[in-house]
Amino acid sequence: MLHRKIYQLCCDGREVCVFLRDQQRWIERARIVDIEGDLVTIRYETEEEDELCSWEEMVRLESIGSVTQKLASVPRGNAEPLVSDDCPEAEQIHPRYPDSNQD
């Protein structure tokens, strides 16, 4: 089942985080770019001092313990979400303010 999900993430081209069991480490903000047999090719970037490094690793499918992906993010605080003017009224998000007239 994990093989099918990894294949789906590869086809979607989504950014994921991969945990490698045998190395006990996370690869963050990675893309699964290829699956061939039991080898999975992962691309990611790291920042070291003043350098941005691009990596491509081939790992065995059985060494992958977990794959996570960010579904959404919302800024914290009192910032209002950006809403497109083209968005239909029914789909717009409106902030809810407490109504002082209701008990």
DSSP file (Angstrom, degrees, kcal/mol; ACC not computed):
  #  RESIDUE AA STRUCTURE BP1 BP2  ACC     N-H-->O    O-->H-N    N-H-->O    O-->H-N    TCO  KAPPA ALPHA  PHI   PSI    X-CA   Y-CA   Z-CA
    1    1 A M     >        0   0    0      0, 0.0     4,-2.1     0, 0.0     5,-0.2   0.000 360.0 360.0 360.0 -41.1    0.0    0.0    0.0
    2    2 A L  H  >  +     0   0    0      1,-0.2     4,-2.8     2,-0.2     5,-0.2   0.884 360.0  57.4 -59.9 -37.3    2.9    2.4    0.8
    3    3 A H  H  > S+     0   0    0      1,-0.2     4,-2.2     2,-0.2    -1,-0.2   0.903 106.9  47.7 -60.2 -42.3    4.3    1.7   -2.7
    4    4 A R  H  > S+     0   0    0      2,-0.2     4,-2.3     1,-0.2    -1,-0.2   0.908 112.4  48.6 -65.9 -41.8    1.0    2.8   -4.3
    5    5 A K  H  X S+     0   0    0     -4,-2.1     4,-2.5     2,-0.2    -2,-0.2   0.912 111.7  49.0 -65.5 -41.6    0.8    6.0   -2.2
    6    6 A I  H  X S+     0   0    0     -4,-2.8     4,-2.1     1,-0.2    -1,-0.2   0.904 110.9  50.9 -64.2 -39.9    4.4    6.9   -3.0
    7    7 A Y  H  X S+     0   0    0     -4,-2.2     4,-2.3    -5,-0.2    -2,-0.2   0.910 110.0  50.1 -61.7 -41.9    3.7    6.3   -6.7
    8    8 A Q  H  X S+     0   0    0     -4,-2.3     4,-2.3     1,-0.2    -2,-0.2   0.913 110.5  49.0 -63.1 -43.3    0.7    8.6   -6.5
    9    9 A L  H  X>S+     0   0    0     -4,-2.5     4,-1.5     1,-0.2     5,-1.0   0.858 109.5  53.3 -65.1 -34.3    2.8   11.3   -4.8
   10   10 A C  H  <5S+     0   0    0     -4,-2.1    -2,-0.2     2,-0.2    -1,-0.2   0.931 110.8  45.7 -63.1 -46.5    5.4   10.9   -7.5
   11   11 A C  H  <5S+     0   0    0     -4,-2.3    -2,-0.2     1,-0.2    -1,-0.2   0.869 113.1  50.1 -65.3 -37.2    2.8   11.4  -10.2
   12   12 A D  H  <5S-     0   0    0     -4,-2.3    -1,-0.2    -5,-0.2    -2,-0.2   0.768  97.4-140.6 -73.8 -25.7    1.3   14.4   -8.4
   13   13 A G  T  <5 +     0   0    0     -4,-1.5    -3,-0.2    19,-0.2    -4,-0.1   0.748  42.4 162.2  71.5  23.4    4.7   16.1   -8.0
   14   14 A R      < -     0   0    0     -5,-1.0    18,-0.5     1,-0.1     2,-0.4  -0.370  44.7-108.4 -77.3 154.7    3.8   17.3   -4.5
   15   15 A E  E     +A   31   0A   0     16,-0.1    55,-0.4    55,-0.1     2,-0.3  -0.686  48.8 170.0 -80.9 132.8    6.2   18.4   -1.9
   16   16 A V  E     -A   30   0A   0     14,-3.0    14,-3.3    -2,-0.4     2,-0.4  -0.858  35.2-124.9-136.6 168.4    6.6   15.9    0.9
   17   17 A C  E     - B   0  68A   0     51,-2.8    51,-2.8    -2,-0.3     2,-0.4  -0.982  28.1-159.9-114.8 133.5    8.7   15.0    4.0
   18   18 A V  E     -AB  27  67A   0      9,-2.5     9,-2.9    -2,-0.4     2,-0.6  -0.952   7.4-150.9-120.0 130.1   10.2   11.5    4.0
   19   19 A F  E     -AB  26  66A   0     47,-2.9    46,-2.9    -2,-0.4    47,-1.1  -0.888   9.0-152.5-100.2 124.1   11.4    9.6    7.1
   20   20 A L  E  >> -AB  25  64A   0      5,-2.9     5,-1.3    -2,-0.6     4,-1.2  -0.856   4.1-163.6 -97.1 111.8   14.2    7.1    6.4
   21   21 A R  T  45S+     0   0    0     42,-2.7     3,-0.4    -2,-0.7    -1,-0.2   0.907  86.1  52.1 -60.7 -46.5   14.1    4.4    9.0
   22   22 A D  T  45S+     0   0    0     41,-0.5    -1,-0.2     1,-0.2    42,-0.1   0.763 120.1  34.3 -68.2 -24.1   17.5    3.0    8.5
   23   23 A Q  T  45S-     0   0    0     -3,-0.4    -1,-0.2    40,-0.2    -2,-0.2   0.476  99.2-134.4-105.4  -6.0   19.2    6.4    8.9
   24   24 A Q  T  <5 +     0   0    0     -4,-1.2     2,-0.3    -3,-0.4    -3,-0.2   0.918  64.2 115.7  51.0  51.2   16.7    7.8   11.5
   25   25 A R  E   < -A   20   0A   0     -5,-1.3    -5,-2.9     2,-0.0     2,-0.4  -0.988  60.7-126.6-147.1 155.6   16.3   11.1    9.7
   26   26 A W  E     -A   19   0A   0     -2,-0.3     2,-0.6    -7,-0.2    -7,-0.2  -0.805   9.4-152.4 -98.3 141.0   13.7   13.2    7.9
   27   27 A I  E     -A   18   0A   0     -9,-2.9    -9,-2.5    -2,-0.4     3,-0.4  -0.974  26.4-156.9-108.0 114.6   14.2   14.6    4.4
   28   28 A E  E     +     0   0A   0     -2,-0.6    17,-0.3   -11,-0.2   -11,-0.2  -0.605  61.0  10.3 -98.2 154.4   12.1   17.8    4.4
   29   29 A R  E    S+     0   0A   0     -2,-0.2    16,-0.5     1,-0.2     2,-0.2   0.909  90.6 152.2  48.8  54.6   10.5   19.6    1.5
   30   30 A A  E     -A   16   0A   0    -14,-3.3   -14,-3.0    -3,-0.4     2,-0.4  -0.652  39.2-142.2-109.9 164.6   11.4   16.9   -1.0
   31   31 A R  E     -AC  15  43A   0     12,-2.6    12,-2.7    -2,-0.2     2,-0.8  -0.997  14.3-135.2-127.0 133.7    9.8   15.6   -4.2
   32   32 A I  E     + C   0  42A   0    -18,-0.5    10,-0.2    -2,-0.4   -19,-0.2  -0.795  30.9 172.3 -85.6 114.6    9.6   12.0   -5.2
   33   33 A V  E     +     0   0A   0      8,-2.3     2,-0.3    -2,-0.8    -1,-0.2   0.664  54.5   9.7-103.8 -18.3   10.7   12.1   -8.8
   34   34 A D  E     - C   0  41A   0      7,-1.2     7,-2.9     2,-0.0     2,-0.4  -0.984  46.6-163.1-161.2 147.9   10.9    8.4   -9.8
   35   35 A I  E     + C   0  40A   0     -2,-0.3     2,-0.4     5,-0.2     5,-0.2  -0.987  15.1 170.9-132.5 123.8   10.2    4.9   -8.7
   36   36 A E  E >   - C   0  39A   0      3,-2.6     3,-2.0    -2,-0.4     2,-0.4  -0.915  66.0 -49.7-135.8 108.5   11.9    2.0  -10.4
   37   37 A G  T 3  S-     0   0    0     -2,-0.4     0, 0.0     1,-0.3     0, 0.0  -0.537 123.0 -22.0  65.1-122.7   11.4   -1.4   -8.8
   38   38 A D  T 3  S+     0   0    0     -2,-0.4    23,-3.0    -3,-0.1     2,-0.5   0.221 117.3 100.9-103.0  14.4   12.1   -0.9   -5.2
   39   39 A L  E <   -CD  36  60A   0     -3,-2.0    -3,-2.6    21,-0.2     2,-0.5  -0.873  52.6-165.8-102.7 130.0   14.3    2.2   -5.7
   40   40 A V  E     -CD  35  59A   0     19,-3.3    19,-2.7    -2,-0.5     2,-0.5  -0.957   9.7-147.7-114.8 126.8   12.7    5.6   -5.0
   41   41 A T  E     -CD  34  58A   0     -7,-2.9    -8,-2.3    -2,-0.5    -7,-1.2  -0.847  17.8-173.0 -98.5 126.4   14.4    8.8   -6.2
   42   42 A I  E     -CD  32  57A   0     15,-3.2    15,-3.0    -2,-0.5     2,-0.4  -0.959   7.9-161.9-122.4 133.5   14.0   11.8   -4.0
   43   43 A R  E     +CD  31  56A   0    -12,-2.7   -12,-2.6    -2,-0.4     2,-0.3  -0.935  23.5 146.7-114.7 140.0   15.1   15.4   -4.8
   44   44 A Y  E     - D   0  55A   0     11,-2.0    11,-3.5    -2,-0.4     2,-0.3  -0.970  34.8-124.2-159.9 169.8   15.5   18.1   -2.1
   45   45 A E  E     - D   0  54A   0    -16,-0.5     2,-0.3   -17,-0.3     9,-0.2  -0.926  16.8-168.1-122.9 147.5   17.5   21.2   -1.2
   46   46 A T  E     - D   0  53A   0      7,-2.6     7,-3.3    -2,-0.3     2,-0.6  -0.944  17.0-136.0-129.5 155.5   19.4   22.0    2.0
   47   47 A E  E     + D   0  52A   0     -2,-0.3     2,-0.5     5,-0.2     5,-0.2  -0.955  22.7 179.5-114.2 118.0   20.9   25.3    3.1
   48   48 A E  E >   - D   0  51A   0      3,-2.4     3,-2.8    -2,-0.6     2,-0.3  -0.965  60.1 -56.0-123.6 115.3   24.4   25.1    4.5
   49   49 A E  T 3  S-     0   0    0     -2,-0.5     0, 0.0     1,-0.3     0, 0.0  -0.373 124.5 -16.0  52.8-111.7   26.1   28.3    5.7
   50   50 A D  T 3  S+     0   0    0     -2,-0.3     2,-0.4    -3,-0.0    -1,-0.3   0.167 121.8  92.1-105.5  17.9   25.9   30.5    2.6
   51   51 A E  E <   -D   48   0A   0     -3,-2.8    -3,-2.4     2,-0.0     2,-0.6  -0.883  59.2-151.9-117.6 144.1   25.1   27.8    0.1
   52   52 A L  E     -D   47   0A   0     -2,-0.4     2,-0.4    -5,-0.2    -5,-0.2  -0.969  24.6-163.6-108.1 117.5   22.0   26.3   -1.2
   53   53 A C  E     -D   46   0A   0     -7,-3.3    -7,-2.6    -2,-0.6     2,-0.4  -0.853   9.8-149.9-108.7 136.4   22.6   22.6   -2.1
   54   54 A S  E     -D   45   0A   0     -2,-0.4     2,-0.3    -9,-0.2    -9,-0.2  -0.883  19.6-170.1-103.1 136.3   20.4   20.5   -4.3
   55   55 A W  E     -D   44   0A   0    -11,-3.5   -11,-2.0    -2,-0.4     2,-0.4  -0.914  18.1-167.5-127.1 150.3   20.4   16.7   -3.7
   56   56 A E  E     -D   43   0A   0     -2,-0.3     2,-0.4   -13,-0.2   -13,-0.2  -0.968  16.8-177.2-134.8 121.7   19.0   13.7   -5.4
   57   57 A E  E     -D   42   0A   0    -15,-3.0   -15,-3.2    -2,-0.4     2,-0.6  -0.926  19.3-150.2-120.7 143.0   19.0   10.4   -3.4
   58   58 A M  E     +D   41   0A   0     -2,-0.4     2,-0.3   -17,-0.2   -17,-0.2  -0.965  26.8 175.6-108.9 120.2   18.0    6.9   -4.4
   59   59 A V  E     -D   40   0A   0    -19,-2.7   -19,-3.3    -2,-0.6     2,-0.2  -0.886  33.6-105.2-123.5 153.9   16.6    5.0   -1.4
   60   60 A R  E >   -D   39   0A   0     -2,-0.3     3,-1.6   -21,-0.2     4,-0.5  -0.549  27.9-124.4 -76.7 143.3   15.1    1.5   -1.1
   61   61 A L  G >  S+     0   0    0    -23,-3.0     3,-1.4     1,-0.3    -1,-0.1   0.862 109.5  57.8 -56.0 -39.8   11.3    1.5   -0.6
   62   62 A E  G 3  S+     0   0    0      1,-0.3    -1,-0.3   -24,-0.2   -41,-0.1   0.676  97.5  62.2 -69.8 -15.3   11.6   -0.6    2.6
   63   63 A S  G <  S+     0   0    0     -3,-1.6   -42,-2.7   -42,-0.1     2,-0.7   0.608  81.7  95.1 -83.6 -10.4   13.8    2.1    4.2
   64   64 A I  E <   +B   20   0A   0     -3,-1.4   -44,-0.2    -4,-0.5     3,-0.1  -0.718  46.3 172.2 -83.1 117.8   11.0    4.6    3.9
   65   65 A G  E     +     0   0A   0    -46,-2.9     2,-0.3    -2,-0.7    -1,-0.2   0.757  62.3   1.8 -95.3 -29.5    9.1    4.6    7.3
   66   66 A S  E     -B   19   0A   0    -47,-1.1   -47,-2.9     2,-0.0     2,-0.4  -0.990  51.1-160.4-159.7 147.8    6.8    7.6    6.8
   67   67 A V  E     -B   18   0A   0     -2,-0.3     2,-0.3   -49,-0.2   -49,-0.2  -0.995  17.0-178.5-132.4 127.4    5.8   10.2    4.2
   68   68 A T  E     -B   17   0A   0    -51,-2.8   -51,-2.8    -2,-0.4     2,-0.3  -0.897   5.5-168.8-122.9 155.9    4.0   13.4    5.2
   69   69 A Q        -     0   0    0     -2,-0.3     2,-0.4   -53,-0.2   -53,-0.2  -0.999  26.8-115.6-143.1 144.9    2.6   16.3    3.2
   70   70 A K        -     0   0    0    -55,-0.4   -55,-0.1    -2,-0.3     3,-0.1  -0.649  23.6-172.4 -78.9 127.8    1.3   19.7    4.1
   71   71 A L        -     0   0    0     -2,-0.4     2,-0.3     1,-0.3    -1,-0.2   0.864  62.9 -24.6 -87.4 -40.6   -2.3   20.0    3.2
   72   72 A A        -     0   0    0      2,-0.0     2,-0.3     0, 0.0    -1,-0.3  -0.982  51.8-147.6-163.7 163.7   -2.7   23.8    3.9
   73   73 A S        -     0   0    0     -2,-0.3    -3,-0.0    -3,-0.1     0, 0.0  -0.997   6.9-169.6-143.4 145.6   -1.4   26.6    5.9
   74   74 A V        -     0   0    0     -2,-0.3    -2,-0.0     7,-0.0     2,-0.0  -0.999  30.4-112.5-133.4 132.7   -3.0   29.7    7.5
   75   75 A P        -     0   0    0      0, 0.0     2,-0.1     0, 0.0     4,-0.0  -0.362  33.1-125.0 -65.3 144.1   -1.2   32.7    8.9
   76   76 A R        +     0   0    0      2,-0.1     3,-0.4    -2,-0.0     2,-0.2  -0.397  67.4  36.4 -81.8 164.2   -1.5   33.1   12.7
   77   77 A G  S    S-     0   0    0      1,-0.2     0, 0.0    -2,-0.1     0, 0.0  -0.529 110.8 -42.0  97.3-161.6   -2.7   36.3   14.3
   78   78 A N  S    S+     0   0    0     -2,-0.2     2,-0.2     2,-0.1    -1,-0.2   0.192  87.3 130.5 -94.9  15.7   -5.3   38.8   13.3
   79   79 A A        -     0   0    0     -3,-0.4     3,-0.0     1,-0.1    -2,-0.0  -0.508  56.5-129.4 -71.4 135.2   -4.4   38.9    9.7
   80   80 A E        -     0   0    0     -2,-0.2    -1,-0.1     1,-0.1    -2,-0.1  -0.653  27.2-107.5 -83.7 141.0   -7.3   38.4    7.4
   81   81 A P        -     0   0    0      0, 0.0     2,-0.3     0, 0.0    -1,-0.1  -0.355  36.6-105.9 -66.0 147.2   -7.0   35.8    4.6
   82   82 A L        -     0   0    0     -3,-0.0     2,-0.4    -2,-0.0    -3,-0.0  -0.560  37.2-164.8 -74.0 135.7   -6.5   37.1    1.1
   83   83 A V        -     0   0    0     -2,-0.3     2,-0.1    -3,-0.1     9,-0.1  -0.988  17.0-126.2-126.7 130.2   -9.7   36.7   -1.0
   84   84 A S    >   -     0   0    0     -2,-0.4     3,-1.2     1,-0.1     0, 0.0  -0.463  12.5-134.0 -72.2 143.0   -9.7   37.0   -4.8
   85   85 A D  T 3  S+     0   0    0      1,-0.2    -1,-0.1    -2,-0.1    -2,-0.0   0.746 107.3  58.6 -67.1 -22.4  -12.2   39.4   -6.3
   86   86 A D  T 3  S+     0   0    0      2,-0.1    -1,-0.2     3,-0.0     3,-0.1   0.540  80.0 110.1 -84.0  -6.6  -13.2   36.7   -8.7
   87   87 A C  S <  S-     0   0    0     -3,-1.2     5,-0.1     1,-0.1    -4,-0.0  -0.508  78.6-110.5 -71.8 131.6  -14.2   34.3   -6.0
   88   88 A P    >>  -     0   0    0      0, 0.0     3,-1.5     0, 0.0     4,-0.7  -0.311  24.6-117.7 -61.2 146.7  -17.9   33.6   -5.8
   89   89 A E  G >4 S+     0   0    0      1,-0.3     3,-0.9     2,-0.2    -2,-0.1   0.845 113.2  58.1 -53.7 -39.4  -19.6   35.1   -2.8
   90   90 A A  G 34 S+     0   0    0      1,-0.2    -1,-0.3     3,-0.0    -3,-0.0   0.750 109.5  44.8 -66.2 -23.4  -20.7   31.7   -1.5
   91   91 A E  G <4 S+     0   0    0     -3,-1.5    -1,-0.2     2,-0.1    -2,-0.2   0.479  89.1 108.7 -99.7  -3.5  -17.1   30.5   -1.4
   92   92 A Q    <<  -     0   0    0     -3,-0.9     2,-0.6    -4,-0.7    -9,-0.1  -0.446  66.8-129.4 -75.6 147.5  -15.6   33.6    0.2
   93   93 A I        -     0   0    0     -2,-0.1    -2,-0.1   -12,-0.1    -1,-0.1  -0.860  24.0-168.0 -97.8 124.4  -14.4   33.4    3.8
   94   94 A H        -     0   0    0     -2,-0.6     2,-0.1   -14,-0.0   -14,-0.0  -0.935  24.3-115.9-113.9 134.4  -15.7   36.1    6.0
   95   95 A P        -     0   0    0      0, 0.0     2,-0.6     0, 0.0   -15,-0.0  -0.390  27.5-129.6 -65.9 144.3  -14.3   36.8    9.5
   96   96 A R        -     0   0    0     -2,-0.1     0, 0.0     3,-0.0     0, 0.0  -0.856  22.9-168.3 -99.2 125.2  -16.8   36.2   12.3
   97   97 A Y        -     0   0    0     -2,-0.6     2,-0.1     1,-0.0     0, 0.0  -0.904  31.4-104.6-110.4 138.5  -17.1   39.1   14.8
   98   98 A P        -     0   0    0      0, 0.0     2,-0.7     0, 0.0     3,-0.0  -0.395  32.9-131.6 -62.0 134.6  -19.0   38.6   18.0
   99   99 A D    >   -     0   0    0      1,-0.1     3,-1.1    -2,-0.1    -3,-0.0  -0.800  11.1-159.1 -91.5 118.2  -22.4   40.3   17.9
  100  100 A S  T 3  S+     0   0    0     -2,-0.7    -1,-0.1     1,-0.2     0, 0.0   0.637  87.3  64.0 -73.8 -12.9  -22.9   42.5   20.9
  101  101 A N  T 3  S+     0   0    0      2,-0.0     2,-0.3    -3,-0.0    -1,-0.2   0.639  88.6  81.6 -85.5 -14.0  -26.7   42.5   20.4
  102  102 A Q    <         0   0    0     -3,-1.1     0, 0.0     1,-0.1     0, 0.0  -0.686 360.0 360.0 -94.5 146.8  -27.0   38.7   21.0
  103  103 A D              0   0    0     -2,-0.3    -1,-0.1     0, 0.0    -3,-0.0   0.402 360.0 360.0 -99.9 360.0  -27.2   37.1   24.4
